[in-house]
Amino acid sequence: MRSDDCLEKAVMASLCESLDTARSLSVYLLLKYASDLEVVTYLKKGLDPGEYCSAEVFEADYLALKFLSKWEGWMTGANLENEAIARWLMCEDLNGQTNSRLKVGVSGNPSVDAVMLTAQRKIASILGRVPSLRQWSDNCSWSGGSTFDLKFGSTALQKLTSKLTVTNEALLCMSHVIGGDLLWVEALTGVKPDGPCCLTLDHFNVVVGEKFSTVPKDATTRRTIAKQPTANIYLQKGVGLSIRRALRQVGVLLNDQTWNQCLAAVAYDYGLATLDLEDASNSLTRELVFDLLPIDWAVLLETLRCKVIVFEKGKTLSLNMHAAMGNGYTFELESLIFYGLAYATCEVLGLSNVFTSVYGDDIIVPQAAAEELTKVLAYAGFRLNPRKSYLSGPFYESCGEHYFCGSAVTPVFQKVTTSGKREELIRFHNRLYRWSKRTGRDLSRCLSIIIRAYKALGDKDVPRIPDFGSDDSGFLCNPNDIGVRDRNRGYRCRVYRPCKAYIQGNPEIAFYALVLRSGPKSTLTRPTHLEYSYEELHREVSVAPDEMFPPNLNTRLAYVDPQNGLSADREGYGMLMDPNASYDYTWAWYNQ
């Protein structure tokens, strides 16, 4: 496919001309005359930051290689699905070797053994005593992703009223959680219980384990994930939140990547190393969890995880890994383990832990600890990603931010094909516009190509918004090009946004069950003009079990939960946001 055969390649060719470096010229010639496979192979090679003396030149070459490196439109001819499966099976073989190695209990390296013992004590002090079922089940929540039996985008209301898939080991926990919620029991069974109960097997669909699947990662790779049974991931997210809160007490903030990004910015000046791991989630083994975590915590996690994975044609395989990507607590658990190992490494070496930080498998430690930590991670079954780990030199990256000698050089990525979609064309344009504005480089030629493509769809008057706008409702541009401002110094702009469309939700009783279970400090917020607060609703339910809700509750209670796709109409009935809502033109105001 030549560069003029599709919009993305035409823009990329123009971008390379605008960057005007030796590296961008190489990419330009490959786009013109080479096959897609040859182009992608070249883009994946990356750059050696040590060859550069200027952040400006590095930034331009870095963008030339990264911009379409994750684009899904490349035709490489490779069977990415089979390659992902082969890579996963190889990882499982290595996990088996790691489990055998960890069962011995000693590494043969005194310093590594000292780090492992120190990490055990650190992790135990972070976690404390394992919470009771009542305590951690209050943290449970639904995932918006796909599960063993439900598609991506299934709402919380649908899950509350469906027959949940669950593994045999987690069945008792889930039965107790639902049985203690009278409204949930009524939504699921249609029977109003007199008190807490335990649901029978016919209300669940017991499955053997998780389901293997893959999702796109970049142009040459698919990422393997494990679709969890619906009930399991609900419980897993409760335990994950408990671990997340424990980590927050020691300064590890998993709700915010900012600290890691700031450390990457000063890594060159402060002598820090940024480490990234290959297949970190798939390398988290069962024995490592029992080795590092307190036994009561390890047993709890063992109860909720899936021990078997199911492939497409029904073939099953017992797992050596503890939990893969897709498990509801994998991110928190791997963050805990990596932080424990990184902290322990610095402590054993007598180094300060002021700059030790972890976000998933993005690890930052002093450069003096990087080599020893690499040995510890290798013993624990993890492999350093040489293309994304920087133990020294001028370049460092963490959590999506990239720096060369302390200067920001973060590139932008075009991952999806625009395919004539107006909203994707706008995002495509704005990514390059923001990069151009940040760096001061003129990319007007390639930006004009995208705007012409938009007009070719039949829209002569394209939507424009001022470049201080943070959304992608229109093409970013200089505010002076928009026209007249109002008396409040704002801009009235014609924008392109998704229409608000709702579909009727599931039975209201499930909606109210979700409100009560979410608690007064949840993301479910009550508009101030409505009559019933969480406490008032809870009191009504407690004192009036026969009349579950006051007569006017159906018309006065309205909650909004964008994360779970919940909203409410003006009468307060539970509604679901329509995932297939279309886009249309409207007007919006922008004030600086």
TORGUVO-628163 format. One line per 10 residues: number of its first residue (from 0); their letters; for each residue x, y, z of C-alpha. Coordinates in steps of 0.05 Angstrom, whole numbers, plus 5000, padded with zeros to 4 digits. Layout:
% TORGUVO-628163
NUM> a> X:Y:Z | ...
//
This chain:
% TORGUVO-628163
0> mrsddcleka> 5000:5000:5000 | 5031:5066:4978 | 5030:5129:5021 | 4978:5162:4977 | 4929:5104:4982 | 4902:5124:5051 | 4895:5187:5092 | 4939:5165:5150 | 4999:5149:5105 | 4990:5213:5065
10> vmaslcesld> 4991:5253:5130 | 5051:5214:5154 | 5090:5228:5090 | 5074:5302:5096 | 5095:5300:5169 | 5162:5270:5151 | 5173:5326:5100 | 5156:5378:5153 | 5203:5348:5205 | 5260:5348:5154
20> tarslsvyll> 5311:5303:5189 | 5352:5245:5163 | 5310:5195:5202 | 5244:5225:5178 | 5270:5222:5106 | 5283:5147:5115 | 5212:5137:5139 | 5186:5179:5081 | 5222:5136:5030 | 5198:5072:5063
30> lkyasdlevv> 5126:5097:5061 | 5134:5112:4987 | 5168:5049:4962 | 5170:4994:5015 | 5118:4943:5039 | 5079:4953:5103 | 5118:4898:5137 | 5184:4933:5121 | 5158:4999:5146 | 5132:4970:5212
40> tylkkgldpg> 5197:4931:5223 | 5236:4996:5215 | 5189:5035:5262 | 5196:4981:5315 | 5271:4986:5317 | 5267:5051:5355 | 5322:5101:5369 | 5385:5101:5410 | 5381:5164:5453 | 5455:5162:5464
50> eycsaevfea> 5467:5181:5391 | 5433:5249:5401 | 5459:5313:5430 | 5398:5355:5418 | 5329:5345:5448 | 5298:5382:5389 | 5326:5333:5337 | 5311:5273:5380 | 5239:5297:5389 | 5228:5302:5314
60> dylalkflsk> 5258:5233:5299 | 5220:5203:5357 | 5154:5228:5329 | 5171:5202:5259 | 5181:5132:5287 | 5125:5131:5339 | 5067:5166:5304 | 5041:5106:5265 | 5077:5051:5304 | 5012:5029:5337
70> wegwmtganl> 4966:5042:5277 | 4918:4985:5265 | 4916:4996:5189 | 4983:4964:5172 | 4977:4902:5128 | 5037:4861:5151 | 5008:4792:5133 | 5027:4764:5202 | 4978:4722:5242 | 4980:4764:5305
80> eneaiarwlm> 4930:4719:5341 | 4974:4657:5334 | 5036:4696:5353 | 5001:4721:5416 | 4981:4650:5436 | 5051:4624:5424 | 5081:4681:5466 | 5031:4667:5522 | 5047:4592:5523 | 5121:4608:5526
90> cedlngqtns> 5108:4655:5585 | 5069:4599:5620 | 5128:4552:5611 | 5173:4604:5643 | 5123:4612:5700 | 5126:4538:5713 | 5202:4543:5720 | 5194:4603:5766 | 5145:4565:5811 | 5195:4508:5816
100> rlkvgvsgnp> 5251:4556:5832 | 5212:4594:5886 | 5191:4529:5920 | 5264:4517:5939 | 5261:4581:5980 | 5332:4607:5968 | 5363:4637:5906 | 5436:4621:5921 | 5451:4696:5920 | 5453:4725:5991
110> svdavmltaq> 5435:4795:5969 | 5375:4771:5930 | 5351:4729:5989 | 5359:4789:6035 | 5316:4831:5987 | 5262:4778:5985 | 5258:4773:6061 | 5257:4849:6068 | 5202:4854:6015 | 5160:4803:6054
120> rkiasilgrv> 5163:4846:6116 | 5149:4910:6077 | 5088:4881:6042 | 5061:4853:6107 | 5067:4921:6140 | 5031:4954:6082 | 4973:4905:6079 | 4962:4893:6153 | 4909:4842:6174 | 4865:4815:6119
130> pslrqwsdnc> 4796:4849:6121 | 4733:4811:6135 | 4685:4792:6079 | 4638:4848:6101 | 4695:4899:6098 | 4723:4884:6030 | 4657:4865:5997 | 4634:4937:6009 | 4690:4958:5961 | 4665:4912:5905
140> swsggstfdl> 4643:4944:5839 | 4626:4925:5768 | 4675:4929:5711 | 4655:4961:5645 | 4696:4911:5606 | 4675:4844:5577 | 4671:4783:5622 | 4667:4708:5613 | 4595:4713:5587 | 4579:4788:5578
150> kfgstalqkl> 4601:4835:5523 | 4639:4899:5531 | 4594:4956:5554 | 4545:4913:5593 | 4517:4957:5648 | 4514:4946:5723 | 4438:4940:5720 | 4443:4883:5670 | 4492:4847:5715 | 4450:4857:5777
160> tskltvtnea> 4391:4821:5746 | 4428:4766:5707 | 4451:4696:5726 | 4524:4709:5744 | 4581:4665:5722 | 4627:4646:5779 | 4681:4595:5796 | 4667:4541:5847 | 4718:4570:5896 | 4687:4640:5895
170> llcmshvigg> 4615:4616:5896 | 4606:4618:5972 | 4634:4689:5977 | 4588:4715:5922 | 4528:4679:5952 | 4539:4713:6019 | 4550:4781:5986 | 4485:4778:5947 | 4447:4746:6005 | 4464:4804:6051
180> dllwvealtg> 4434:4854:6002 | 4358:4847:6006 | 4345:4891:5945 | 4395:4852:5903 | 4362:4786:5923 | 4294:4814:5903 | 4321:4840:5837 | 4352:4773:5821 | 4299:4725:5846 | 4235:4766:5844
190> vkpdgpcclt> 4223:4746:5917 | 4224:4796:5974 | 4266:4764:6029 | 4252:4774:6104 | 4326:4779:6120 | 4396:4759:6099 | 4398:4694:6061 | 4444:4649:6020 | 4427:4638:5947 | 4424:4569:5918
200> ldhfnvvvge> 4464:4543:5859 | 4408:4553:5808 | 4419:4629:5813 | 4491:4622:5788 | 4526:4594:5728 | 4588:4557:5755 | 4645:4556:5705 | 4713:4523:5707 | 4755:4586:5700 | 4771:4647:5658
210> kfstvpkdat> 4767:4654:5582 | 4828:4668:5538 | 4824:4728:5491 | 4868:4779:5456 | 4862:4853:5442 | 4904:4898:5396 | 4967:4929:5427 | 5005:4957:5368 | 5017:4944:5294 | 5053:4879:5305
220> trrtiakqpt> 5027:4853:5372 | 4962:4831:5404 | 4957:4833:5480 | 4930:4771:5516 | 4876:4781:5568 | 4835:4734:5611 | 4760:4747:5613 | 4739:4734:5684 | 4672:4704:5707 | 4626:4762:5722
230> aniylqkgvg> 4619:4748:5796 | 4694:4735:5805 | 4715:4802:5776 | 4663:4837:5820 | 4695:4806:5881 | 4766:4816:5855 | 4755:4891:5847 | 4735:4895:5920 | 4800:4863:5942 | 4838:4906:5892
240> lsirralrqv> 4810:4970:5921 | 4831:4946:5991 | 4903:4937:5966 | 4900:5004:5930 | 4880:5040:5994 | 4935:5004:6033 | 4987:5027:5982 | 4961:5098:5987 | 4979:5099:6060 | 5053:5092:6041
250> gvllndqtwn> 5051:5143:5985 | 5039:5097:5925 | 4981:5130:5888 | 4950:5084:5837 | 4895:5134:5820 | 4945:5184:5792 | 5005:5175:5746 | 5031:5246:5758 | 5084:5228:5809 | 5117:5177:5764
260> qclaavaydy> 5114:5225:5706 | 5147:5280:5748 | 5202:5233:5769 | 5215:5215:5696 | 5223:5290:5682 | 5278:5296:5735 | 5309:5227:5726 | 5367:5256:5685 | 5384:5308:5738 | 5373:5264:5799
270> glatldleda> 5404:5199:5775 | 5342:5157:5771 | 5327:5096:5728 | 5260:5080:5695 | 5245:5006:5687 | 5191:4971:5647 | 5177:4896:5645 | 5156:4849:5590 | 5090:4812:5601 | 5091:4833:5674
280> snsltrelvf> 5019:4810:5688 | 5029:4743:5654 | 5093:4732:5694 | 5061:4741:5763 | 5065:4670:5789 | 5026:4632:5842 | 5087:4616:5884 | 5111:4688:5885 | 5045:4711:5915 | 5050:4659:5970
290> dllpidwavl> 5123:4676:5980 | 5115:4751:5989 | 5045:4762:6017 | 5019:4744:6086 | 4987:4675:6084 | 4916:4701:6099 | 4920:4750:6042 | 4949:4698:5995 | 4892:4649:6012 | 4840:4704:5999
300> letlrckviv> 4869:4720:5931 | 4875:4646:5915 | 4800:4638:5929 | 4780:4693:5881 | 4827:4679:5824 | 4815:4631:5766 | 4861:4570:5766 | 4841:4545:5697 | 4838:4582:5630 | 4789:4563:5574
310> fekgktlsln> 4810:4571:5502 | 4765:4583:5442 | 4750:4510:5425 | 4737:4490:5497 | 4808:4467:5512 | 4828:4481:5584 | 4896:4490:5617 | 4916:4495:5690 | 4952:4560:5703 | 5022:4571:5731
320> mhaamgngyt> 5010:4646:5733 | 4971:4675:5790 | 4929:4725:5751 | 4933:4756:5683 | 4910:4822:5655 | 4834:4821:5661 | 4834:4800:5734 | 4803:4854:5778 | 4862:4861:5825 | 4922:4845:5780
330> feleslifyg> 4942:4918:5773 | 4941:4931:5848 | 4975:4865:5865 | 5033:4874:5816 | 5042:4946:5839 | 5046:4921:5911 | 5097:4867:5894 | 5141:4913:5851 | 5140:4967:5903 | 5158:4917:5957
340> layatcevlg> 5217:4890:5916 | 5241:4960:5895 | 5236:4987:5966 | 5272:4926:5995 | 5327:4931:5944 | 5343:5003:5963 | 5339:4987:6037 | 5387:4928:6031 | 5436:4971:5991 | 5430:5028:6041
350> lsnvftsvyg> 5399:5076:5991 | 5343:5126:6003 | 5273:5107:5981 | 5251:5180:5972 | 5247:5171:5896 | 5225:5098:5895 | 5159:5096:5858 | 5115:5045:5823 | 5054:5049:5778 | 5037:4979:5754
360> ddiivpqaaa> 5100:4953:5720 | 5129:5024:5712 | 5184:5025:5765 | 5230:5082:5784 | 5290:5073:5830 | 5358:5105:5840 | 5407:5084:5785 | 5452:5053:5839 | 5396:5003:5854 | 5375:4987:5783
370> eeltkvlaya> 5424:4931:5770 | 5410:4895:5835 | 5335:4903:5826 | 5341:4872:5757 | 5372:4810:5789 | 5316:4807:5840 | 5262:4814:5787 | 5295:4759:5745 | 5295:4712:5805 | 5221:4728:5817
380> gfrlnprksy> 5205:4710:5745 | 5202:4779:5711 | 5240:4802:5649 | 5263:4872:5636 | 5238:4904:5572 | 5303:4930:5541 | 5266:4976:5492 | 5230:5013:5548 | 5278:5009:5607 | 5330:5064:5616
390> lsgpfyescg> 5382:5053:5671 | 5426:5111:5648 | 5434:5161:5593 | 5396:5224:5571 | 5327:5193:5559 | 5274:5168:5608 | 5201:5151:5604 | 5146:5131:5652 | 5070:5127:5649 | 5066:5156:5579
400> ehyfcgsavt> 5111:5216:5589 | 5179:5218:5554 | 5238:5263:5570 | 5306:5277:5539 | 5355:5311:5587 | 5294:5336:5625 | 5258:5365:5564 | 5190:5336:5546 | 5193:5297:5480 | 5129:5257:5487
410> pvfqkvttsg> 5104:5237:5417 | 5031:5229:5395 | 5003:5164:5368 | 4950:5151:5315 | 4923:5082:5332 | 4856:5076:5296 | 4838:5084:5223 | 4796:5145:5210 | 4753:5108:5158 | 4715:5171:5140
420> kreelirfhn> 4690:5182:5212 | 4684:5256:5227 | 4699:5248:5301 | 4763:5208:5286 | 4786:5259:5235 | 4779:5314:5287 | 4819:5274:5339 | 4872:5258:5286 | 4880:5332:5270 | 4881:5354:5343
430> rlyrwskrtg> 4935:5305:5364 | 4983:5335:5313 | 4960:5406:5328 | 4975:5400:5402 | 5044:5371:5387 | 5057:5427:5338 | 5036:5480:5389 | 5079:5449:5444 | 5142:5443:5401 | 5134:5505:5357
440> rdlsrclsii> 5142:5464:5293 | 5099:5483:5233 | 5055:5424:5213 | 5004:5465:5174 | 5013:5423:5110 | 4995:5357:5140 | 4939:5388:5183 | 4908:5417:5119 | 4906:5347:5089 | 4861:5324:5146
450> iraykalgdk> 4815:5384:5140 | 4807:5372:5065 | 4789:5300:5080 | 4735:5325:5128 | 4707:5373:5076 | 4705:5316:5026 | 4652:5283:5069 | 4604:5339:5048 | 4616:5389:5104 | 4642:5455:5076
460> dvpripdfgs> 4637:5490:5144 | 4682:5450:5191 | 4672:5455:5266 | 4727:5496:5300 | 4744:5508:5373 | 4798:5552:5405 | 4864:5517:5418 | 4857:5526:5493 | 4799:5477:5491 | 4814:5409:5523
470> ddsgflcnpn> 4763:5368:5484 | 4758:5344:5412 | 4690:5372:5393 | 4720:5410:5335 | 4785:5425:5298 | 4833:5464:5344 | 4854:5531:5315 | 4879:5599:5335 | 4824:5635:5373 | 4832:5695:5327
480> digvrdrnrg> 4808:5652:5269 | 4741:5638:5301 | 4712:5707:5299 | 4671:5751:5346 | 4675:5739:5421 | 4618:5753:5469 | 4619:5804:5525 | 4646:5751:5573 | 4706:5741:5526 | 4681:5673:5506
490> yrcrvyrpck> 4671:5639:5439 | 4607:5609:5413 | 4629:5551:5369 | 4595:5502:5324 | 4618:5433:5350 | 4609:5360:5332 | 4589:5318:5393 | 4553:5253:5409 | 4478:5260:5417 | 4449:5246:5485
500> ayiqgnpeia> 4407:5183:5476 | 4380:5138:5531 | 4347:5071:5532 | 4301:5044:5587 | 4340:5009:5642 | 4327:4943:5676 | 4279:4937:5736 | 4282:4996:5782 | 4292:4953:5843 | 4362:4935:5817
510> fyalvlrsgp> 4377:5008:5806 | 4361:5024:5878 | 4401:4963:5901 | 4462:4992:5866 | 4450:5060:5898 | 4447:5031:5968 | 4506:4984:5958 | 4549:5040:5931 | 4545:5079:5996 | 4546:5153:6013
520> kstltrpthl> 4618:5163:5990 | 4613:5129:5922 | 4613:5160:5853 | 4537:5156:5853 | 4519:5228:5866 | 4451:5257:5882 | 4430:5323:5850 | 4418:5374:5906 | 4346:5388:5887 | 4323:5317:5900
530> eysyeelhre> 4290:5298:5965 | 4323:5234:5987 | 4396:5228:6007 | 4432:5161:6014 | 4421:5162:6090 | 4347:5179:6081 | 4337:5123:6031 | 4373:5074:6076 | 4329:5095:6135 | 4265:5086:6094
540> vsvapdemfp> 4286:5016:6075 | 4305:4998:6146 | 4241:5021:6180 | 4191:5001:6126 | 4209:4932:6100 | 4137:4919:6077 | 4133:4983:6038 | 4203:4982:6009 | 4201:5054:5982 | 4159:5115:5998
550> pnlntrlayv> 4103:5128:5948 | 4138:5186:5915 | 4207:5156:5913 | 4200:5132:5841 | 4189:5203:5817 | 4238:5239:5863 | 4301:5196:5867 | 4352:5204:5811 | 4424:5183:5812 | 4478:5192:5759
560> dpqnglsadr> 4536:5143:5751 | 4573:5155:5685 | 4623:5100:5700 | 4570:5046:5701 | 4529:5077:5645 | 4473:5100:5692 | 4434:5163:5686 | 4363:5185:5701 | 4308:5221:5664 | 4270:5279:5693
570> egygmlmdpn> 4222:5231:5729 | 4280:5196:5763 | 4273:5128:5731 | 4338:5089:5721 | 4362:5098:5650 | 4421:5071:5611 | 4465:5113:5564 | 4457:5086:5493 | 4527:5062:5472 | 4508:5069:5398
580> asydytwawy> 4487:5142:5403 | 4505:5180:5340 | 4543:5246:5332 | 4513:5311:5309 | 4527:5385:5305 | 4509:5432:5362 | 4534:5496:5394 | 4580:5505:5454 | 4614:5562:5491 | 4689:5565:5505
590> nq> 4719:5613:5556 | 4793:5619:5571
//
